[in-house]
Amino acid sequence: MYRIAFNRHAPRVRVTFVCLLLFLIACDQQTEPTRVGTPPIVSVADVQVRTIPVYIEFPGSIEAVKSVELLARVEGFLKSRNFEEGSTVRTGDLLYVIDPKPYEAALKKTEGQLIVSKAALANAKHKLERQRPLVEKSFISKQAFDNFLAQVKEKEGQVKADQAAVDQARLNLSYCSIHAPFNGRIGYTAVNVGNLVTPSENPKLARLVQMDPIYVVFRPSDKQLPRMSEQQSKTPIQVSVVLSDKSQYGHIGEVDAIDNRIDPSTNTIKMRGVMPNPDGLLIPGEFVKVRAFLGNQGNTVLVPQAALSEQQGGYRVFVVGTGNVVSARQVTLGATYQGMRVILDGLTSGERVVVSGLQKLKSGTKIQLQSTANPENPKEILPKITKPVTIKPDSLNN
C-alpha cells in the first residue's frame, strides 16, 4: 500500500513566492513613470510669411483656332492628291486637283459667246451713230432712231450676260484646284484619286486644322469669376498646361476671351487662352490640366504639411511655447505646395510648430528639440519656394 506524503513546509514556500512576485511588480511600476516622463524628441520649424505666386487649376481642353472641311465645289473625277496625310501644309499649297478639262471647255465656249456679243454690240453702236444725223435732219422718223437705240441696249445686256457666264466658267475652273487656306495640319483624305466627287453627295475631301497658335478652353465657376475678371482687367491672365502624362507643357499662353453668359446647368463660364504650339504637341480635342496665374499673394503664412494633424473634421498644429511646452491650436487651411500648406487663420509669423512625433503630443507636453530651423538657412526644415503655389478651385471661396 502506498502512502501519500505531505510537505509541511509547502505553504511557507508559496507565500514567499507570492511576496517576491508582488515586489517585482512594484519595482516595475516605480520605473515606468521615469520612462514616460522623458520629454519626447521632436523636430520643429518656424512659421514663415512670404509673398508667393498663386495659381488655380481647372480641367480644360484644346481647340483649334481655325478648322475647316475641304469640300468639292464642282463635280468631277479626282485627278491628283498632292500631300501626305497628317503632314503640315502652308497657305496656298495645292492639295487636290479635280479633272479640269470639262470646265476648260466650258470656259472657252463662254468666251466665244462673249466675243460674238461684243461684235454685235459694236455693230449696233455703229448703226446708231450713222442714224443720228439723219434723225436730226428729219430724214428718218424718231421712232426708227429709237429702234436702233434699243438694239444697242439689247446688245449691251447680252454682253453683260455673256461676261457673267465667262466669269462663272472661270470660277468653276478655279474650283478644280483646291488650295490650303491657311497653315495647318491636314488629316486623312476622304477620297482617293479616281473617285467621283460631287458638291451634293460626296463633297468632303479632308479636314485642315491650324496648329499654331492654338486655344486652351476651361470653365471657372461663377464664384471664381469675379477674382479672375479683376485680374484679367489689369493684365491678361497667364495660363500654362499640364499634359495627360503629368509633364509641364513648355509654353505660356494668355487668356484672350471670356464668354458673355454663365451656363445655368453648371454655373460655369467659358474662358479661353491662346497658346504657342510651334511643335504641334497640343492636339485639338485633347484634355489637359490648365493652371491660371492669379498674381502674387503677400503676407502668406506657410508651414510644412507634416505639421498638420486632423482632429474632429478640422486641422491642428502643435505650437512650441515657453519652456518648450507645446499647445494644440486649430488652423484654417488654404493652398497646398510641395509639402507645405498655406494657413489662412490660426498662426502668425515668429511662432514655431512641431513637424515630427505628433502622435506623442498633447497640450502641455514638454518637448526636447531634435533640430531647429536655422534662420540663416530656413530650407533645413521648410524648402525655399521655387515654384508657384497651386490653389484648388474650392480654396478661392474662403
C-alpha positions as CSV (number, residue, x, y, z in Angstrom):
1,M,0.0,0.0,0.0
2,Y,1.2,3.4,-1.0
3,R,1.3,6.3,1.4
4,I,0.9,10.0,0.4
5,A,3.4,12.2,2.0
6,F,2.6,15.9,2.6
7,N,5.4,18.6,2.8
8,R,4.7,20.6,5.9
9,H,6.8,23.5,4.5
10,A,4.9,23.9,1.2
11,P,2.5,26.8,2.4
12,R,5.5,28.8,3.5
13,V,7.2,28.4,0.1
14,R,4.0,29.6,-1.7
15,V,3.8,32.7,0.5
16,T,7.4,33.5,-0.2
17,F,6.9,33.2,-4.0
18,V,3.8,35.5,-3.9
19,C,5.7,38.1,-2.0
20,L,8.6,38.0,-4.4
21,L,6.2,38.5,-7.4
22,L,4.5,41.5,-5.8
23,F,7.9,43.0,-5.1
24,L,8.9,42.7,-8.7
25,I,5.6,44.3,-9.9
26,A,6.1,47.2,-7.6
27,C,9.6,47.8,-8.8
28,D,8.3,47.8,-12.5
29,Q,5.6,50.3,-11.6
30,Q,8.1,52.6,-9.9
31,T,10.4,52.6,-13.0
32,E,7.6,53.3,-15.6
33,P,6.9,57.0,-14.7
34,T,10.6,57.7,-15.2
35,R,10.4,56.3,-18.8
36,V,7.0,58.1,-19.6
37,G,8.2,61.4,-18.1
38,T,11.1,61.8,-20.5
39,P,10.4,64.7,-22.9
40,P,9.8,63.3,-26.4
41,I,12.4,64.3,-29.0
42,V,10.8,66.2,-32.0
43,S,11.6,68.4,-34.9
44,V,10.2,71.9,-35.2
45,A,10.0,74.5,-38.0
46,D,9.5,78.3,-38.0
47,V,6.2,79.7,-39.3
48,Q,7.1,81.7,-42.3
49,V,5.4,84.6,-44.0
50,R,6.2,85.2,-47.7
51,T,4.9,86.6,-51.0
52,I,4.1,83.8,-53.3
53,P,2.7,83.4,-56.8
54,V,-0.8,81.9,-56.8
55,Y,-2.3,79.6,-59.4
56,I,-5.7,78.0,-59.8
57,E,-6.2,74.7,-61.6
58,F,-9.0,73.6,-64.0
59,P,-9.7,70.7,-66.2
60,G,-9.5,72.0,-69.8
61,S,-9.4,71.0,-73.5
62,I,-7.6,72.1,-76.6
63,E,-9.4,73.6,-79.5
64,A,-8.2,74.8,-82.9
65,V,-8.1,78.5,-83.7
66,K,-9.1,77.6,-87.3
67,S,-10.6,74.3,-88.6
68,V,-12.1,73.8,-92.0
69,E,-13.6,71.0,-94.0
70,L,-12.1,71.0,-97.5
71,L,-15.1,70.5,-99.9
72,A,-15.5,69.8,-103.6
73,R,-17.5,72.7,-105.2
74,V,-17.7,71.2,-108.7
75,E,-18.4,67.7,-109.9
76,G,-15.6,65.6,-111.4
77,F,-13.1,62.8,-111.1
78,L,-10.3,63.4,-108.6
79,K,-7.1,63.7,-110.7
80,S,-4.4,64.1,-108.0
81,R,-3.7,64.5,-104.3
82,N,-0.6,66.5,-103.6
83,F,0.0,66.0,-99.8
84,E,0.9,63.3,-97.3
85,E,-1.9,62.6,-94.8
86,G,-1.1,64.1,-91.4
87,S,1.5,66.5,-92.8
88,T,1.8,70.2,-92.3
89,V,0.8,72.4,-95.3
90,R,1.3,76.0,-96.0
91,T,-1.1,78.7,-97.1
92,G,-1.7,78.4,-100.9
93,D,-0.3,74.8,-101.2
94,L,-2.1,72.8,-103.9
95,L,-3.9,69.9,-102.2
96,Y,-6.3,68.4,-104.7
97,V,-6.9,68.6,-108.4
98,I,-10.3,67.7,-110.0
99,D,-10.2,66.9,-113.7
100,P,-10.4,70.4,-115.2
101,K,-11.0,69.5,-118.9
102,P,-14.8,69.9,-118.9
103,Y,-14.5,73.3,-117.2
104,E,-11.8,74.4,-119.5
105,A,-14.0,73.6,-122.5
106,A,-17.0,75.4,-120.8
107,L,-14.8,78.5,-120.3
108,K,-13.7,78.5,-124.0
109,K,-17.3,78.3,-125.1
110,T,-18.5,81.2,-123.0
111,E,-15.5,83.3,-124.1
112,G,-16.5,82.6,-127.7
113,Q,-20.1,83.7,-127.0
114,L,-18.7,86.9,-125.3
115,I,-16.7,87.7,-128.4
116,V,-19.8,87.3,-130.6
117,S,-22.0,89.5,-128.4
118,K,-19.3,92.2,-128.2
119,A,-19.1,92.3,-132.0
120,A,-22.9,92.6,-132.3
121,L,-22.8,95.4,-129.8
122,A,-20.1,97.3,-131.8
123,N,-22.1,96.9,-135.0
124,A,-25.3,98.1,-133.3
125,K,-23.5,101.2,-132.0
126,H,-22.1,101.9,-135.4
127,K,-25.5,101.8,-137.0
128,L,-26.9,104.1,-134.3
129,E,-24.2,106.7,-134.9
130,R,-25.0,106.7,-138.7
131,Q,-28.7,107.3,-138.0
132,R,-28.1,110.2,-135.6
133,P,-27.5,113.0,-138.3
134,L,-30.4,111.6,-140.3
135,V,-32.9,112.0,-137.5
136,E,-31.6,115.5,-136.8
137,K,-32.4,116.4,-140.4
138,S,-35.7,114.6,-140.2
139,F,-34.7,112.2,-143.0
140,I,-35.9,109.3,-140.7
141,S,-38.5,109.2,-138.1
142,K,-37.8,109.5,-134.4
143,Q,-39.4,106.0,-134.0
144,A,-36.9,104.5,-136.3
145,F,-34.0,106.1,-134.5
146,D,-35.3,104.8,-131.2
147,N,-35.4,101.2,-132.6
148,F,-31.6,101.5,-133.4
149,L,-31.0,102.8,-129.8
150,A,-33.0,99.8,-128.4
151,Q,-30.9,97.4,-130.3
152,V,-27.7,98.9,-128.8
153,K,-29.2,98.5,-125.3
154,E,-30.1,94.9,-126.1
155,K,-26.6,94.1,-127.3
156,E,-25.1,95.7,-124.2
157,G,-27.3,93.5,-122.0
158,Q,-26.2,90.4,-123.9
159,V,-22.5,91.3,-123.5
160,K,-23.0,91.6,-119.7
161,A,-24.8,88.2,-119.6
162,D,-22.0,86.6,-121.6
163,Q,-19.4,88.2,-119.4
164,A,-21.1,86.8,-116.3
165,A,-21.1,83.3,-118.0
166,V,-17.4,83.7,-118.6
167,D,-16.7,84.7,-115.0
168,Q,-18.7,81.7,-113.7
169,A,-16.9,79.3,-116.0
170,R,-13.6,80.7,-114.9
171,L,-14.7,80.4,-111.3
172,N,-15.8,76.7,-111.8
173,L,-12.4,76.0,-113.4
174,S,-10.6,77.5,-110.3
175,Y,-12.6,75.2,-108.1
176,C,-10.9,72.2,-109.8
177,S,-7.7,73.2,-107.9
178,I,-8.1,73.1,-104.1
179,H,-5.5,75.0,-102.1
180,A,-4.8,75.3,-98.4
181,P,-6.5,78.4,-97.0
182,F,-4.0,78.7,-94.1
183,N,-1.1,77.0,-92.4
184,G,-2.0,73.8,-90.6
185,R,-2.0,70.1,-90.3
186,I,-4.1,68.1,-92.8
187,G,-5.8,64.9,-91.8
188,Y,-6.8,61.7,-93.6
189,T,-8.2,62.1,-97.1
190,A,-11.8,61.1,-97.5
191,V,-11.5,60.2,-101.3
192,N,-8.7,58.8,-103.4
193,V,-7.5,59.6,-106.9
194,G,-10.0,58.4,-109.5
195,N,-13.1,58.8,-107.3
196,L,-16.0,61.0,-108.5
197,V,-16.7,63.9,-106.2
198,T,-19.9,66.0,-106.3
199,P,-20.9,69.0,-104.3
200,S,-24.2,67.4,-103.3
201,E,-23.4,63.8,-102.5
202,N,-19.6,63.4,-101.8
203,P,-18.2,66.9,-101.1
204,K,-15.9,66.2,-98.1
205,L,-12.2,65.7,-99.1
206,A,-10.2,66.3,-95.8
207,R,-10.0,68.5,-92.7
208,L,-7.4,71.1,-92.2
209,V,-6.6,72.4,-88.7
210,Q,-4.4,75.3,-87.7
211,M,-2.0,74.1,-85.0
212,D,-0.1,77.2,-84.1
213,P,-1.3,79.1,-82.2
214,I,-4.0,77.0,-80.5
215,Y,-6.8,77.6,-78.0
216,V,-7.0,76.1,-74.5
217,V,-10.5,76.3,-73.0
218,F,-11.5,75.9,-69.4
219,R,-14.5,76.8,-67.3
220,P,-14.3,78.7,-64.0
221,S,-17.3,78.7,-61.7
222,D,-19.4,81.8,-61.1
223,K,-17.8,82.2,-57.6
224,Q,-14.3,82.3,-59.1
225,L,-15.3,84.6,-61.9
226,P,-15.1,88.0,-60.0
227,R,-11.5,87.4,-58.9
228,M,-10.4,86.2,-62.4
229,S,-12.2,89.1,-64.2
230,E,-10.5,91.6,-61.9
231,Q,-7.1,90.0,-62.7
232,Q,-7.9,90.0,-66.5
233,S,-8.9,93.7,-66.4
234,K,-5.4,94.5,-65.0
235,T,-3.3,92.3,-67.3
236,P,-4.2,89.2,-69.4
237,I,-4.2,86.1,-67.2
238,Q,-1.3,83.8,-68.0
239,V,-2.1,80.1,-68.4
240,S,0.0,77.1,-68.5
241,V,-0.8,73.5,-69.4
242,V,-0.1,70.1,-67.7
243,L,-0.3,67.2,-70.2
244,S,-2.0,63.9,-69.6
245,D,1.4,62.3,-68.7
246,K,1.8,64.9,-65.9
247,S,4.5,66.7,-67.7
248,Q,4.5,70.5,-67.9
249,Y,4.0,72.0,-71.4
250,G,6.9,74.3,-72.3
251,H,5.0,77.4,-73.4
252,I,2.9,80.0,-71.6
253,G,-0.3,81.5,-73.1
254,E,-2.7,84.3,-72.2
255,V,-6.5,84.5,-71.8
256,D,-7.9,86.3,-74.8
257,A,-11.7,85.9,-74.3
258,I,-14.3,85.4,-71.6
259,D,-17.7,84.3,-72.6
260,N,-20.7,86.6,-72.1
261,R,-23.0,84.0,-70.5
262,I,-22.8,81.6,-67.5
263,D,-24.1,78.1,-68.2
264,P,-27.0,77.8,-65.7
265,S,-26.7,74.0,-65.7
266,T,-23.2,74.0,-64.4
267,N,-22.7,77.6,-63.0
268,T,-19.6,77.9,-65.0
269,I,-18.4,80.3,-67.8
270,K,-16.2,79.5,-70.8
271,M,-12.8,81.1,-70.7
272,R,-10.2,80.8,-73.5
273,G,-6.5,81.2,-73.7
274,V,-4.2,81.4,-76.7
275,M,-1.0,79.3,-76.6
276,P,2.0,79.0,-78.9
277,N,2.2,75.5,-80.3
278,P,5.2,75.5,-82.7
279,D,5.9,71.8,-82.3
280,G,2.3,70.7,-82.6
281,L,2.3,68.9,-79.3
282,L,-1.2,70.2,-78.4
283,I,-3.9,68.5,-80.4
284,P,-7.5,69.7,-80.8
285,G,-9.8,67.6,-78.6
286,E,-7.1,66.8,-76.1
287,F,-7.9,67.0,-72.4
288,V,-5.4,68.8,-70.2
289,K,-5.0,70.5,-66.8
290,V,-5.0,74.3,-67.0
291,R,-3.2,76.4,-64.5
292,A,-4.2,80.1,-64.4
293,F,-1.9,82.6,-62.8
294,L,-3.8,84.9,-60.4
295,G,-0.9,87.2,-59.3
296,N,1.2,87.4,-56.2
297,Q,-0.2,86.9,-52.8
298,G,1.6,88.8,-50.0
299,N,1.8,88.0,-46.2
300,T,1.1,84.3,-46.8
301,V,1.6,82.1,-43.8
302,L,3.3,78.8,-44.6
303,V,4.1,75.6,-42.6
304,P,5.2,72.2,-43.6
305,Q,2.4,69.7,-44.4
306,A,4.0,67.4,-41.8
307,A,3.0,69.9,-39.1
308,L,-0.7,69.2,-39.6
309,S,-2.9,66.6,-37.9
310,E,-6.6,66.1,-38.4
311,Q,-8.9,66.1,-35.5
312,Q,-12.7,66.0,-35.5
313,G,-13.1,67.2,-39.0
314,G,-10.6,70.1,-38.6
315,Y,-6.8,70.5,-38.5
316,R,-4.5,71.5,-35.8
317,V,-0.8,72.1,-35.2
318,F,1.3,72.0,-32.0
319,V,2.8,75.4,-31.3
320,V,6.0,75.5,-29.2
321,G,5.7,77.8,-26.3
322,T,7.8,79.0,-23.3
323,G,10.0,76.3,-21.9
324,N,9.5,74.1,-24.9
325,V,5.9,73.3,-23.8
326,V,3.5,72.7,-26.8
327,S,-0.1,73.6,-27.1
328,A,-2.6,72.4,-29.7
329,R,-4.1,75.1,-32.0
330,Q,-6.8,74.8,-34.6
331,V,-5.9,76.3,-38.0
332,T,-7.8,77.1,-41.3
333,L,-6.1,75.6,-44.3
334,G,-5.5,77.2,-47.7
335,A,-3.5,76.2,-50.7
336,T,-1.0,73.3,-50.9
337,Y,2.5,73.4,-52.2
338,Q,5.0,70.5,-52.3
339,G,4.9,69.5,-48.6
340,M,3.8,73.0,-47.4
341,R,0.4,74.5,-46.7
342,V,-1.0,78.0,-46.6
343,I,-2.5,78.8,-43.3
344,L,-5.4,81.2,-43.6
345,D,-6.0,81.6,-39.9
346,G,-4.5,80.4,-36.6
347,L,-0.8,81.2,-36.9
348,T,1.4,84.2,-37.1
349,S,5.0,85.0,-38.0
350,G,7.6,84.1,-35.4
351,E,5.9,81.1,-34.0
352,R,7.3,77.5,-34.2
353,V,5.4,74.3,-34.9
354,V,6.2,70.7,-34.4
355,V,6.8,68.7,-37.6
356,S,7.6,65.2,-36.3
357,G,6.5,63.0,-33.4
358,L,3.0,64.5,-33.3
359,Q,1.5,61.2,-32.1
360,K,3.3,61.6,-28.8
361,L,2.0,65.1,-28.1
362,K,-0.9,66.8,-26.4
363,S,-1.4,70.3,-25.0
364,G,1.0,70.9,-22.1
365,T,3.6,68.3,-23.2
366,K,7.2,69.4,-22.7
367,I,9.4,68.5,-25.7
368,Q,13.1,68.1,-26.5
369,L,14.2,69.6,-29.7
370,Q,16.0,67.4,-32.2
371,S,16.7,70.1,-34.7
372,T,15.6,73.6,-35.2
373,A,15.2,75.5,-38.4
374,N,18.2,77.9,-38.8
375,P,17.0,81.4,-39.6
376,E,20.1,81.8,-41.8
377,N,19.2,78.7,-43.7
378,P,15.4,78.1,-43.4
379,K,15.4,75.4,-46.1
380,E,16.6,73.0,-43.5
381,I,13.0,72.4,-42.5
382,L,10.9,74.5,-44.9
383,P,12.1,74.3,-48.5
384,K,12.6,77.5,-50.4
385,I,9.7,78.3,-52.8
386,T,10.9,77.9,-56.4
387,K,7.5,77.1,-58.0
388,P,4.1,78.7,-57.7
389,V,1.5,77.7,-55.2
390,T,-1.5,75.9,-56.7
391,I,-4.9,76.7,-55.3
392,K,-7.6,74.2,-55.7
393,P,-10.9,75.7,-57.0
394,D,-12.6,75.4,-53.6
395,S,-9.9,77.4,-52.0
396,L,-10.9,80.6,-53.8
397,N,-14.2,80.6,-51.9
398,N,-12.5,81.0,-48.5
